[in-house]
Amino acid sequence: MNPRIESLEKMLGGPRDGALLRFSLGNEYLKAGDPARAGKCFRDAVDRDSQYSAAWKALGKALAEAGDAPGALAAYERGIAVAEAKGDIQAAKEMKVFARRLQKAPGT
């Protein structure tokens, strides 16, 4: 197993467990080519902090890579709302682009 993933997983359930840890673990799973596990980590991150726009964006990406276009669109839509409410304009713009690409993709 990836040593970075192992190290992050050891912290789960501990005092440092939170949205950032779950986000970091999700990123490692994405790098490792496991979007389904990454998606679960990003979902855990937004469950812990629903205002974490970067986690919403990453959740959308993981779900899209896992083949869940409707779930990815829903994550992007929620993420756009969160980012705009926080004034995180760049994240909102990026998620709008990703959402449009998914909507234009065949079979969506």
PDB file as gemmi writes it, atoms N, CA and C in Angstrom:
CRYST1    1.000    1.000    1.000  90.00  90.00  90.00 P 1                      
ATOM      1  N   MET A   1       0.844  -1.185   0.000  1.00  0.00           N  
ATOM      2  CA  MET A   1       0.000   0.000   0.000  1.00  0.00           C  
ATOM      3  C   MET A   1       0.889   1.248   0.000  1.00  0.00           C  
ATOM      4  N   ASN A   2       0.357   2.301  -0.524  1.00  0.00           N  
ATOM      5  CA  ASN A   2       1.015   3.597  -0.590  1.00  0.00           C  
ATOM      6  C   ASN A   2       1.317   4.080   0.837  1.00  0.00           C  
ATOM      7  N   PRO A   3       2.578   4.417   1.132  1.00  0.00           N  
ATOM      8  CA  PRO A   3       2.917   4.845   2.498  1.00  0.00           C  
ATOM      9  C   PRO A   3       2.190   6.123   2.935  1.00  0.00           C  
ATOM     10  N   ARG A   4       1.935   7.008   1.998  1.00  0.00           N  
ATOM     11  CA  ARG A   4       1.219   8.253   2.335  1.00  0.00           C  
ATOM     12  C   ARG A   4      -0.221   7.927   2.757  1.00  0.00           C  
ATOM     13  N   ILE A   5      -0.863   7.026   2.016  1.00  0.00           N  
ATOM     14  CA  ILE A   5      -2.226   6.614   2.355  1.00  0.00           C  
ATOM     15  C   ILE A   5      -2.233   5.934   3.727  1.00  0.00           C  
ATOM     16  N   GLU A   6      -1.270   5.049   3.937  1.00  0.00           N  
ATOM     17  CA  GLU A   6      -1.180   4.351   5.233  1.00  0.00           C  
ATOM     18  C   GLU A   6      -1.049   5.343   6.380  1.00  0.00           C  
ATOM     19  N   SER A   7      -0.186   6.326   6.203  1.00  0.00           N  
ATOM     20  CA  SER A   7       0.043   7.325   7.244  1.00  0.00           C  
ATOM     21  C   SER A   7      -1.230   8.118   7.543  1.00  0.00           C  
ATOM     22  N   LEU A   8      -1.941   8.523   6.488  1.00  0.00           N  
ATOM     23  CA  LEU A   8      -3.173   9.282   6.683  1.00  0.00           C  
ATOM     24  C   LEU A   8      -4.262   8.428   7.320  1.00  0.00           C  
ATOM     25  N   GLU A   9      -4.355   7.176   6.900  1.00  0.00           N  
ATOM     26  CA  GLU A   9      -5.382   6.292   7.462  1.00  0.00           C  
ATOM     27  C   GLU A   9      -5.169   6.043   8.950  1.00  0.00           C  
ATOM     28  N   LYS A  10      -3.918   6.039   9.385  1.00  0.00           N  
ATOM     29  CA  LYS A  10      -3.630   5.840  10.809  1.00  0.00           C  
ATOM     30  C   LYS A  10      -4.181   6.977  11.665  1.00  0.00           C  
ATOM     31  N   MET A  11      -4.354   8.142  11.057  1.00  0.00           N  
ATOM     32  CA  MET A  11      -4.863   9.294  11.808  1.00  0.00           C  
ATOM     33  C   MET A  11      -6.388   9.320  11.882  1.00  0.00           C  
ATOM     34  N   LEU A  12      -7.063   8.504  11.082  1.00  0.00           N  
ATOM     35  CA  LEU A  12      -8.528   8.486  11.109  1.00  0.00           C  
ATOM     36  C   LEU A  12      -9.025   8.098  12.489  1.00  0.00           C  
ATOM     37  N   GLY A  13     -10.020   8.822  12.961  1.00  0.00           N  
ATOM     38  CA  GLY A  13     -10.588   8.532  14.277  1.00  0.00           C  
ATOM     39  C   GLY A  13      -9.816   9.149  15.429  1.00  0.00           C  
ATOM     40  N   GLY A  14      -8.692   9.789  15.121  1.00  0.00           N  
ATOM     41  CA  GLY A  14      -7.883  10.410  16.161  1.00  0.00           C  
ATOM     42  C   GLY A  14      -8.218  11.887  16.327  1.00  0.00           C  
ATOM     43  N   PRO A  15      -7.420  12.568  17.120  1.00  0.00           N  
ATOM     44  CA  PRO A  15      -7.694  13.983  17.383  1.00  0.00           C  
ATOM     45  C   PRO A  15      -7.532  14.886  16.154  1.00  0.00           C  
ATOM     46  N   ARG A  16      -6.781  14.445  15.168  1.00  0.00           N  
ATOM     47  CA  ARG A  16      -6.564  15.252  13.961  1.00  0.00           C  
ATOM     48  C   ARG A  16      -7.539  14.899  12.837  1.00  0.00           C  
ATOM     49  N   ASP A  17      -8.456  13.988  13.115  1.00  0.00           N  
ATOM     50  CA  ASP A  17      -9.423  13.583  12.095  1.00  0.00           C  
ATOM     51  C   ASP A  17     -10.411  14.719  11.850  1.00  0.00           C  
ATOM     52  N   GLY A  18     -10.513  15.120  10.610  1.00  0.00           N  
ATOM     53  CA  GLY A  18     -11.427  16.190  10.251  1.00  0.00           C  
ATOM     54  C   GLY A  18     -11.523  16.312   8.744  1.00  0.00           C  
ATOM     55  N   ALA A  19     -12.119  17.378   8.300  1.00  0.00           N  
ATOM     56  CA  ALA A  19     -12.341  17.573   6.875  1.00  0.00           C  
ATOM     57  C   ALA A  19     -11.025  17.602   6.095  1.00  0.00           C  
ATOM     58  N   LEU A  20     -10.012  18.275   6.625  1.00  0.00           N  
ATOM     59  CA  LEU A  20      -8.740  18.372   5.911  1.00  0.00           C  
ATOM     60  C   LEU A  20      -8.069  17.010   5.769  1.00  0.00           C  
ATOM     61  N   LEU A  21      -8.093  16.208   6.819  1.00  0.00           N  
ATOM     62  CA  LEU A  21      -7.509  14.871   6.747  1.00  0.00           C  
ATOM     63  C   LEU A  21      -8.242  14.028   5.700  1.00  0.00           C  
ATOM     64  N   ARG A  22      -9.565  14.071   5.715  1.00  0.00           N  
ATOM     65  CA  ARG A  22     -10.350  13.294   4.757  1.00  0.00           C  
ATOM     66  C   ARG A  22     -10.094  13.780   3.327  1.00  0.00           C  
ATOM     67  N   PHE A  23      -9.974  15.092   3.156  1.00  0.00           N  
ATOM     68  CA  PHE A  23      -9.666  15.679   1.853  1.00  0.00           C  
ATOM     69  C   PHE A  23      -8.292  15.202   1.364  1.00  0.00           C  
ATOM     70  N   SER A  24      -7.309  15.252   2.240  1.00  0.00           N  
ATOM     71  CA  SER A  24      -5.951  14.822   1.890  1.00  0.00           C  
ATOM     72  C   SER A  24      -5.922  13.344   1.512  1.00  0.00           C  
ATOM     73  N   LEU A  25      -6.625  12.528   2.268  1.00  0.00           N  
ATOM     74  CA  LEU A  25      -6.686  11.102   1.965  1.00  0.00           C  
ATOM     75  C   LEU A  25      -7.378  10.869   0.620  1.00  0.00           C  
ATOM     76  N   GLY A  26      -8.436  11.595   0.364  1.00  0.00           N  
ATOM     77  CA  GLY A  26      -9.115  11.488  -0.924  1.00  0.00           C  
ATOM     78  C   GLY A  26      -8.203  11.837  -2.078  1.00  0.00           C  
ATOM     79  N   ASN A  27      -7.399  12.877  -1.913  1.00  0.00           N  
ATOM     80  CA  ASN A  27      -6.449  13.245  -2.966  1.00  0.00           C  
ATOM     81  C   ASN A  27      -5.443  12.133  -3.220  1.00  0.00           C  
ATOM     82  N   GLU A  28      -5.001  11.497  -2.168  1.00  0.00           N  
ATOM     83  CA  GLU A  28      -4.047  10.391  -2.334  1.00  0.00           C  
ATOM     84  C   GLU A  28      -4.699   9.213  -3.069  1.00  0.00           C  
ATOM     85  N   TYR A  29      -5.947   8.914  -2.732  1.00  0.00           N  
ATOM     86  CA  TYR A  29      -6.639   7.838  -3.444  1.00  0.00           C  
ATOM     87  C   TYR A  29      -6.848   8.185  -4.919  1.00  0.00           C  
ATOM     88  N   LEU A  30      -7.129   9.454  -5.217  1.00  0.00           N  
ATOM     89  CA  LEU A  30      -7.259   9.859  -6.624  1.00  0.00           C  
ATOM     90  C   LEU A  30      -5.943   9.648  -7.356  1.00  0.00           C  
ATOM     91  N   LYS A  31      -4.846  10.064  -6.741  1.00  0.00           N  
ATOM     92  CA  LYS A  31      -3.523   9.871  -7.351  1.00  0.00           C  
ATOM     93  C   LYS A  31      -3.227   8.395  -7.576  1.00  0.00           C  
ATOM     94  N   ALA A  32      -3.711   7.556  -6.667  1.00  0.00           N  
ATOM     95  CA  ALA A  32      -3.473   6.118  -6.748  1.00  0.00           C  
ATOM     96  C   ALA A  32      -4.420   5.430  -7.733  1.00  0.00           C  
ATOM     97  N   GLY A  33      -5.339   6.191  -8.325  1.00  0.00           N  
ATOM     98  CA  GLY A  33      -6.248   5.614  -9.319  1.00  0.00           C  
ATOM     99  C   GLY A  33      -7.453   4.908  -8.731  1.00  0.00           C  
ATOM    100  N   ASP A  34      -7.878   5.316  -7.538  1.00  0.00           N  
ATOM    101  CA  ASP A  34      -9.037   4.705  -6.896  1.00  0.00           C  
ATOM    102  C   ASP A  34     -10.099   5.780  -6.628  1.00  0.00           C  
ATOM    103  N   PRO A  35     -10.824   6.207  -7.688  1.00  0.00           N  
ATOM    104  CA  PRO A  35     -11.787   7.298  -7.509  1.00  0.00           C  
ATOM    105  C   PRO A  35     -12.954   6.947  -6.596  1.00  0.00           C  
ATOM    106  N   ALA A  36     -13.317   5.673  -6.501  1.00  0.00           N  
ATOM    107  CA  ALA A  36     -14.433   5.299  -5.631  1.00  0.00           C  
ATOM    108  C   ALA A  36     -14.071   5.553  -4.158  1.00  0.00           C  
ATOM    109  N   ARG A  37     -12.879   5.127  -3.757  1.00  0.00           N  
ATOM    110  CA  ARG A  37     -12.454   5.372  -2.369  1.00  0.00           C  
ATOM    111  C   ARG A  37     -12.201   6.850  -2.137  1.00  0.00           C  
ATOM    112  N   ALA A  38     -11.680   7.524  -3.153  1.00  0.00           N  
ATOM    113  CA  ALA A  38     -11.466   8.968  -3.044  1.00  0.00           C  
ATOM    114  C   ALA A  38     -12.798   9.670  -2.820  1.00  0.00           C  
ATOM    115  N   GLY A  39     -13.811   9.255  -3.576  1.00  0.00           N  
ATOM    116  CA  GLY A  39     -15.130   9.861  -3.437  1.00  0.00           C  
ATOM    117  C   GLY A  39     -15.680   9.722  -2.032  1.00  0.00           C  
ATOM    118  N   LYS A  40     -15.475   8.547  -1.434  1.00  0.00           N  
ATOM    119  CA  LYS A  40     -15.943   8.354  -0.059  1.00  0.00           C  
ATOM    120  C   LYS A  40     -15.226   9.305   0.899  1.00  0.00           C  
ATOM    121  N   CYS A  41     -13.939   9.479   0.694  1.00  0.00           N  
ATOM    122  CA  CYS A  41     -13.178  10.396   1.557  1.00  0.00           C  
ATOM    123  C   CYS A  41     -13.656  11.837   1.383  1.00  0.00           C  
ATOM    124  N   PHE A  42     -13.877  12.248   0.144  1.00  0.00           N  
ATOM    125  CA  PHE A  42     -14.348  13.613  -0.096  1.00  0.00           C  
ATOM    126  C   PHE A  42     -15.758  13.805   0.462  1.00  0.00           C  
ATOM    127  N   ARG A  43     -16.589  12.772   0.354  1.00  0.00           N  
ATOM    128  CA  ARG A  43     -17.932  12.845   0.940  1.00  0.00           C  
ATOM    129  C   ARG A  43     -17.819  13.025   2.449  1.00  0.00           C  
ATOM    130  N   ASP A  44     -16.911  12.277   3.073  1.00  0.00           N  
ATOM    131  CA  ASP A  44     -16.684  12.428   4.519  1.00  0.00           C  
ATOM    132  C   ASP A  44     -16.207  13.842   4.851  1.00  0.00           C  
ATOM    133  N   ALA A  45     -15.368  14.418   3.974  1.00  0.00           N  
ATOM    134  CA  ALA A  45     -14.859  15.774   4.208  1.00  0.00           C  
ATOM    135  C   ALA A  45     -15.998  16.789   4.190  1.00  0.00           C  
ATOM    136  N   VAL A  46     -16.890  16.699   3.188  1.00  0.00           N  
ATOM    137  CA  VAL A  46     -17.980  17.675   3.124  1.00  0.00           C  
ATOM    138  C   VAL A  46     -19.040  17.404   4.183  1.00  0.00           C  
ATOM    139  N   ASP A  47     -19.134  16.158   4.649  1.00  0.00           N  
ATOM    140  CA  ASP A  47     -20.031  15.874   5.777  1.00  0.00           C  
ATOM    141  C   ASP A  47     -19.524  16.563   7.046  1.00  0.00           C  
ATOM    142  N   ARG A  48     -18.208  16.653   7.183  1.00  0.00           N  
ATOM    143  CA  ARG A  48     -17.617  17.309   8.349  1.00  0.00           C  
ATOM    144  C   ARG A  48     -17.598  18.827   8.211  1.00  0.00           C  
ATOM    145  N   ASP A  49     -17.467  19.312   6.970  1.00  0.00           N  
ATOM    146  CA  ASP A  49     -17.442  20.761   6.723  1.00  0.00           C  
ATOM    147  C   ASP A  49     -18.141  21.021   5.393  1.00  0.00           C  
ATOM    148  N   SER A  50     -19.412  21.314   5.462  1.00  0.00           N  
ATOM    149  CA  SER A  50     -20.210  21.485   4.241  1.00  0.00           C  
ATOM    150  C   SER A  50     -19.835  22.752   3.476  1.00  0.00           C  
ATOM    151  N   GLN A  51     -18.982  23.598   4.050  1.00  0.00           N  
ATOM    152  CA  GLN A  51     -18.557  24.830   3.382  1.00  0.00           C  
ATOM    153  C   GLN A  51     -17.168  24.717   2.747  1.00  0.00           C  
ATOM    154  N   TYR A  52     -16.674  23.504   2.615  1.00  0.00           N  
ATOM    155  CA  TYR A  52     -15.327  23.231   2.091  1.00  0.00           C  
ATOM    156  C   TYR A  52     -15.416  23.106   0.569  1.00  0.00           C  
ATOM    157  N   SER A  53     -15.303  24.235  -0.133  1.00  0.00           N  
ATOM    158  CA  SER A  53     -15.521  24.243  -1.582  1.00  0.00           C  
ATOM    159  C   SER A  53     -14.525  23.372  -2.336  1.00  0.00           C  
ATOM    160  N   ALA A  54     -13.278  23.310  -1.890  1.00  0.00           N  
ATOM    161  CA  ALA A  54     -12.296  22.464  -2.567  1.00  0.00           C  
ATOM    162  C   ALA A  54     -12.685  20.984  -2.466  1.00  0.00           C  
ATOM    163  N   ALA A  55     -13.266  20.596  -1.352  1.00  0.00           N  
ATOM    164  CA  ALA A  55     -13.701  19.207  -1.193  1.00  0.00           C  
ATOM    165  C   ALA A  55     -14.894  18.902  -2.098  1.00  0.00           C  
ATOM    166  N   TRP A  56     -15.794  19.867  -2.288  1.00  0.00           N  
ATOM    167  CA  TRP A  56     -16.915  19.665  -3.209  1.00  0.00           C  
ATOM    168  C   TRP A  56     -16.397  19.475  -4.631  1.00  0.00           C  
ATOM    169  N   LYS A  57     -15.409  20.299  -5.006  1.00  0.00           N  
ATOM    170  CA  LYS A  57     -14.832  20.193  -6.348  1.00  0.00           C  
ATOM    171  C   LYS A  57     -14.166  18.823  -6.531  1.00  0.00           C  
ATOM    172  N   ALA A  58     -13.412  18.396  -5.539  1.00  0.00           N  
ATOM    173  CA  ALA A  58     -12.736  17.112  -5.611  1.00  0.00           C  
ATOM    174  C   ALA A  58     -13.739  15.955  -5.611  1.00  0.00           C  
ATOM    175  N   LEU A  59     -14.815  16.102  -4.857  1.00  0.00           N  
ATOM    176  CA  LEU A  59     -15.858  15.071  -4.847  1.00  0.00           C  
ATOM    177  C   LEU A  59     -16.461  14.928  -6.241  1.00  0.00           C  
ATOM    178  N   GLY A  60     -16.749  16.047  -6.879  1.00  0.00           N  
ATOM    179  CA  GLY A  60     -17.275  16.003  -8.241  1.00  0.00           C  
ATOM    180  C   GLY A  60     -16.315  15.296  -9.184  1.00  0.00           C  
ATOM    181  N   LYS A  61     -15.047  15.603  -9.069  1.00  0.00           N  
ATOM    182  CA  LYS A  61     -14.031  14.966  -9.926  1.00  0.00           C  
ATOM    183  C   LYS A  61     -13.973  13.462  -9.687  1.00  0.00           C  
ATOM    184  N   ALA A  62     -13.953  13.064  -8.420  1.00  0.00           N  
ATOM    185  CA  ALA A  62     -13.870  11.635  -8.094  1.00  0.00           C  
ATOM    186  C   ALA A  62     -15.097  10.886  -8.599  1.00  0.00           C  
ATOM    187  N   LEU A  63     -16.268  11.464  -8.403  1.00  0.00           N  
ATOM    188  CA  LEU A  63     -17.495  10.805  -8.868  1.00  0.00           C  
ATOM    189  C   LEU A  63     -17.517  10.706 -10.389  1.00  0.00           C  
ATOM    190  N   ALA A  64     -17.057  11.753 -11.077  1.00  0.00           N  
ATOM    191  CA  ALA A  64     -16.997  11.712 -12.541  1.00  0.00           C  
ATOM    192  C   ALA A  64     -16.044  10.618 -13.003  1.00  0.00           C  
ATOM    193  N   GLU A  65     -14.884  10.525 -12.368  1.00  0.00           N  
ATOM    194  CA  GLU A  65     -13.911   9.499 -12.734  1.00  0.00           C  
ATOM    195  C   GLU A  65     -14.427   8.096 -12.427  1.00  0.00           C  
ATOM    196  N   ALA A  66     -15.282   7.982 -11.415  1.00  0.00           N  
ATOM    197  CA  ALA A  66     -15.852   6.682 -11.051  1.00  0.00           C  
ATOM    198  C   ALA A  66     -17.047   6.327 -11.928  1.00  0.00           C  
ATOM    199  N   GLY A  67     -17.444   7.245 -12.828  1.00  0.00           N  
ATOM    200  CA  GLY A  67     -18.551   6.964 -13.739  1.00  0.00           C  
ATOM    201  C   GLY A  67     -19.914   7.399 -13.236  1.00  0.00           C  
ATOM    202  N   ASP A  68     -19.963   8.155 -12.161  1.00  0.00           N  
ATOM    203  CA  ASP A  68     -21.234   8.624 -11.602  1.00  0.00           C  
ATOM    204  C   ASP A  68     -21.461  10.077 -12.014  1.00  0.00           C  
ATOM    205  N   ALA A  69     -21.839  10.288 -13.273  1.00  0.00           N  
ATOM    206  CA  ALA A  69     -22.039  11.649 -13.791  1.00  0.00           C  
ATOM    207  C   ALA A  69     -23.135  12.410 -13.034  1.00  0.00           C  
ATOM    208  N   PRO A  70     -24.297  11.776 -12.749  1.00  0.00           N  
ATOM    209  CA  PRO A  70     -25.319  12.521 -11.997  1.00  0.00           C  
ATOM    210  C   PRO A  70     -24.835  12.943 -10.605  1.00  0.00           C  
ATOM    211  N   GLY A  71     -24.122  12.062  -9.934  1.00  0.00           N  
ATOM    212  CA  GLY A  71     -23.577  12.395  -8.621  1.00  0.00           C  
ATOM    213  C   GLY A  71     -22.546  13.504  -8.710  1.00  0.00           C  
ATOM    214  N   ALA A  72     -21.716  13.463  -9.748  1.00  0.00           N  
ATOM    215  CA  ALA A  72     -20.701  14.491  -9.953  1.00  0.00           C  
ATOM    216  C   ALA A  72     -21.362  15.842 -10.202  1.00  0.00           C  
ATOM    217  N   LEU A  73     -22.391  15.855 -11.038  1.00  0.00           N  
ATOM    218  CA  LEU A  73     -23.106  17.112 -11.304  1.00  0.00           C  
ATOM    219  C   LEU A  73     -23.712  17.674 -10.030  1.00  0.00           C  
ATOM    220  N   ALA A  74     -24.308  16.821  -9.224  1.00  0.00           N  
ATOM    221  CA  ALA A  74     -24.906  17.271  -7.961  1.00  0.00           C  
ATOM    222  C   ALA A  74     -23.833  17.846  -7.038  1.00  0.00           C  
ATOM    223  N   ALA A  75     -22.667  17.189  -6.979  1.00  0.00           N  
ATOM    224  CA  ALA A  75     -21.572  17.695  -6.138  1.00  0.00           C  
ATOM    225  C   ALA A  75     -21.086  19.043  -6.643  1.00  0.00           C  
ATOM    226  N   TYR A  76     -20.924  19.162  -7.958  1.00  0.00           N  
ATOM    227  CA  TYR A  76     -20.489  20.446  -8.516  1.00  0.00           C  
ATOM    228  C   TYR A  76     -21.512  21.543  -8.242  1.00  0.00           C  
ATOM    229  N   GLU A  77     -22.787  21.232  -8.398  1.00  0.00           N  
ATOM    230  CA  GLU A  77     -23.826  22.246  -8.155  1.00  0.00           C  
ATOM    231  C   GLU A  77     -23.793  22.727  -6.708  1.00  0.00           C  
ATOM    232  N   ARG A  78     -23.669  21.788  -5.795  1.00  0.00           N  
ATOM    233  CA  ARG A  78     -23.589  22.165  -4.378  1.00  0.00           C  
ATOM    234  C   ARG A  78     -22.312  22.950  -4.114  1.00  0.00           C  
ATOM    235  N   GLY A  79     -21.219  22.490  -4.714  1.00  0.00           N  
ATOM    236  CA  GLY A  79     -19.939  23.172  -4.545  1.00  0.00           C  
ATOM    237  C   GLY A  79     -19.949  24.585  -5.098  1.00  0.00           C  
ATOM    238  N   ILE A  80     -20.616  24.784  -6.226  1.00  0.00           N  
ATOM    239  CA  ILE A  80     -20.721  26.123  -6.814  1.00  0.00           C  
ATOM    240  C   ILE A  80     -21.456  27.053  -5.857  1.00  0.00           C  
ATOM    241  N   ALA A  81     -22.560  26.569  -5.296  1.00  0.00           N  
ATOM    242  CA  ALA A  81     -23.333  27.383  -4.350  1.00  0.00           C  
ATOM    243  C   ALA A  81     -22.490  27.741  -3.130  1.00  0.00           C  
ATOM    244  N   VAL A  82     -21.759  26.766  -2.605  1.00  0.00           N  
ATOM    245  CA  VAL A  82     -20.910  26.998  -1.440  1.00  0.00           C  
ATOM    246  C   VAL A  82     -19.807  28.002  -1.774  1.00  0.00           C  
ATOM    247  N   ALA A  83     -19.139  27.788  -2.907  1.00  0.00           N  
ATOM    248  CA  ALA A  83     -18.027  28.659  -3.291  1.00  0.00           C  
ATOM    249  C   ALA A  83     -18.497  30.095  -3.514  1.00  0.00           C  
ATOM    250  N   GLU A  84     -19.628  30.248  -4.190  1.00  0.00           N  
ATOM    251  CA  GLU A  84     -20.137  31.600  -4.434  1.00  0.00           C  
ATOM    252  C   GLU A  84     -20.527  32.286  -3.128  1.00  0.00           C  
ATOM    253  N   ALA A  85     -21.114  31.536  -2.221  1.00  0.00           N  
ATOM    254  CA  ALA A  85     -21.504  32.118  -0.932  1.00  0.00           C  
ATOM    255  C   ALA A  85     -20.285  32.574  -0.121  1.00  0.00           C  
ATOM    256  N   LYS A  86     -19.174  31.861  -0.285  1.00  0.00           N  
ATOM    257  CA  LYS A  86     -17.946  32.208   0.434  1.00  0.00           C  
ATOM    258  C   LYS A  86     -17.110  33.243  -0.304  1.00  0.00           C  
ATOM    259  N   GLY A  87     -17.469  33.545  -1.546  1.00  0.00           N  
ATOM    260  CA  GLY A  87     -16.664  34.468  -2.337  1.00  0.00           C  
ATOM    261  C   GLY A  87     -15.481  33.796  -3.003  1.00  0.00           C  
ATOM    262  N   ASP A  88     -15.507  32.490  -3.067  1.00  0.00           N  
ATOM    263  CA  ASP A  88     -14.441  31.704  -3.697  1.00  0.00           C  
ATOM    264  C   ASP A  88     -14.757  31.592  -5.197  1.00  0.00           C  
ATOM    265  N   ILE A  89     -14.587  32.696  -5.896  1.00  0.00           N  
ATOM    266  CA  ILE A  89     -15.024  32.823  -7.281  1.00  0.00           C  
ATOM    267  C   ILE A  89     -14.287  31.860  -8.209  1.00  0.00           C  
ATOM    268  N   GLN A  90     -12.980  31.689  -8.012  1.00  0.00           N  
ATOM    269  CA  GLN A  90     -12.209  30.809  -8.899  1.00  0.00           C  
ATOM    270  C   GLN A  90     -12.706  29.369  -8.808  1.00  0.00           C  
ATOM    271  N   ALA A  91     -12.940  28.874  -7.612  1.00  0.00           N  
ATOM    272  CA  ALA A  91     -13.446  27.504  -7.452  1.00  0.00           C  
ATOM    273  C   ALA A  91     -14.814  27.362  -8.103  1.00  0.00           C  
ATOM    274  N   ALA A  92     -15.663  28.363  -7.952  1.00  0.00           N  
ATOM    275  CA  ALA A  92     -16.991  28.328  -8.568  1.00  0.00           C  
ATOM    276  C   ALA A  92     -16.870  28.272 -10.085  1.00  0.00           C  
ATOM    277  N   LYS A  93     -15.986  29.085 -10.651  1.00  0.00           N  
ATOM    278  CA  LYS A  93     -15.790  29.078 -12.112  1.00  0.00           C  
ATOM    279  C   LYS A  93     -15.325  27.714 -12.601  1.00  0.00           C  
ATOM    280  N   GLU A  94     -14.355  27.133 -11.896  1.00  0.00           N  
ATOM    281  CA  GLU A  94     -13.829  25.825 -12.294  1.00  0.00           C  
ATOM    282  C   GLU A  94     -14.928  24.768 -12.254  1.00  0.00           C  
ATOM    283  N   MET A  95     -15.703  24.762 -11.182  1.00  0.00           N  
ATOM    284  CA  MET A  95     -16.765  23.755 -11.069  1.00  0.00           C  
ATOM    285  C   MET A  95     -17.834  23.953 -12.134  1.00  0.00           C  
ATOM    286  N   LYS A  96     -18.113  25.192 -12.522  1.00  0.00           N  
ATOM    287  CA  LYS A  96     -19.078  25.448 -13.594  1.00  0.00           C  
ATOM    288  C   LYS A  96     -18.578  24.862 -14.910  1.00  0.00           C  
ATOM    289  N   VAL A  97     -17.282  25.007 -15.168  1.00  0.00           N  
ATOM    290  CA  VAL A  97     -16.698  24.435 -16.387  1.00  0.00           C  
ATOM    291  C   VAL A  97     -16.817  22.915 -16.363  1.00  0.00           C  
ATOM    292  N   PHE A  98     -16.451  22.301 -15.252  1.00  0.00           N  
ATOM    293  CA  PHE A  98     -16.517  20.839 -15.144  1.00  0.00           C  
ATOM    294  C   PHE A  98     -17.956  20.346 -15.287  1.00  0.00           C  
ATOM    295  N   ALA A  99     -18.897  21.060 -14.685  1.00  0.00           N  
ATOM    296  CA  ALA A  99     -20.305  20.672 -14.760  1.00  0.00           C  
ATOM    297  C   ALA A  99     -20.802  20.769 -16.200  1.00  0.00           C  
ATOM    298  N   ARG A 100     -20.426  21.842 -16.910  1.00  0.00           N  
ATOM    299  CA  ARG A 100     -20.848  21.980 -18.315  1.00  0.00           C  
ATOM    300  C   ARG A 100     -20.291  20.852 -19.167  1.00  0.00           C  
ATOM    301  N   ARG A 101     -19.051  20.482 -18.932  1.00  0.00           N  
ATOM    302  CA  ARG A 101     -18.438  19.373 -19.686  1.00  0.00           C  
ATOM    303  C   ARG A 101     -19.209  18.078 -19.451  1.00  0.00           C  
ATOM    304  N   LEU A 102     -19.589  17.842 -18.212  1.00  0.00           N  
ATOM    305  CA  LEU A 102     -20.347  16.617 -17.907  1.00  0.00           C  
ATOM    306  C   LEU A 102     -21.709  16.649 -18.577  1.00  0.00           C  
ATOM    307  N   GLN A 103     -22.346  17.802 -18.569  1.00  0.00           N  
ATOM    308  CA  GLN A 103     -23.686  17.919 -19.170  1.00  0.00           C  
ATOM    309  C   GLN A 103     -23.634  17.710 -20.678  1.00  0.00           C  
ATOM    310  N   LYS A 104     -22.532  18.106 -21.296  1.00  0.00           N  
ATOM    311  CA  LYS A 104     -22.387  17.956 -22.748  1.00  0.00           C  
ATOM    312  C   LYS A 104     -21.933  16.565 -23.154  1.00  0.00           C  
ATOM    313  N   ALA A 105     -21.408  15.809 -22.204  1.00  0.00           N  
ATOM    314  CA  ALA A 105     -20.890  14.471 -22.519  1.00  0.00           C  
ATOM    315  C   ALA A 105     -22.026  13.555 -22.940  1.00  0.00           C  
ATOM    316  N   PRO A 106     -21.777  12.701 -23.917  1.00  0.00           N  
ATOM    317  CA  PRO A 106     -22.809  11.761 -24.346  1.00  0.00           C  
ATOM    318  C   PRO A 106     -23.226  10.841 -23.191  1.00  0.00           C  
ATOM    319  N   GLY A 107     -24.522  10.585 -23.118  1.00  0.00           N  
ATOM    320  CA  GLY A 107     -25.034   9.676 -22.097  1.00  0.00           C  
ATOM    321  C   GLY A 107     -25.308  10.336 -20.767  1.00  0.00           C  
ATOM    322  N   THR A 108     -25.204  11.675 -20.701  1.00  0.00           N  
ATOM    323  CA  THR A 108     -25.492  12.353 -19.438  1.00  0.00           C  
ATOM    324  C   THR A 108     -26.784  13.091 -19.490  1.00  0.00           C  
TER     325      THR A 108                                                      
END                                                                             
